[in-house]
């Protein structure tokens, strides 16, 4: 797995290996505003990697700005996002993203943001990523090797930071891609639009009961760590 700290808020963008040259992209953040919009594309091109889809752990602006360049190069690449976070990318995206920027004191950059309306497919949670991918009848999903490899990742709905936040848990490799649900010694803030501190508390309790302490956490920002080493 390759991790790139990129974008306006040093978001962790991931290239997750599947099988052979296939990968999927998590939370593309690099953009022209931070002068790193070519980083992921260059890596894919240099290593002859084939992106199957983009998966968004949630819809906040700092996790999606890289969609502009990716969709420009890979015109029909599928984009997966939980149904509850679709307002961040749909017709209501200006209202939602402007609210986030205002809460962060960054409203002055709103006018510089690219168009944030992209067609997305709603993620089916509590399912293997391969089974979900296969259900979409995408050409590559006929490849059983791809499906099996993707199914190492289990999709968890982890609301709180946003209503549609998700995590990907790989039990066999003891890894969890947590977006902003889990951060080192912290959790994602809940004072932005659609955040809920009480829902988040329930989510964290469930994860503490479900995820082994030696699981490697790849968060949406900051350092990779082991689940049991963090306190929040």
Secondary structure, DSSP 8 states (H G I E B T S, - for coil): -EEEEETTTTEEEEEEEEETTEEEEE-----GGGT-TTHHHHHHHHTT-EEEEEE-S---GGGTTTHHHHHHHSTT-EEEE-GGGGGGTSTTHHHHHHHHHHHTT-GGGGGG--------EE--SSEEHHHHHHHTT-GGGG-HHHHHHHTTSEEEE--SSSTT-EEEEETTTTEEEEETSEETTEE----STT--HHHHHHHHHHHHHHS-TT-EEEESBS--EEGGG---
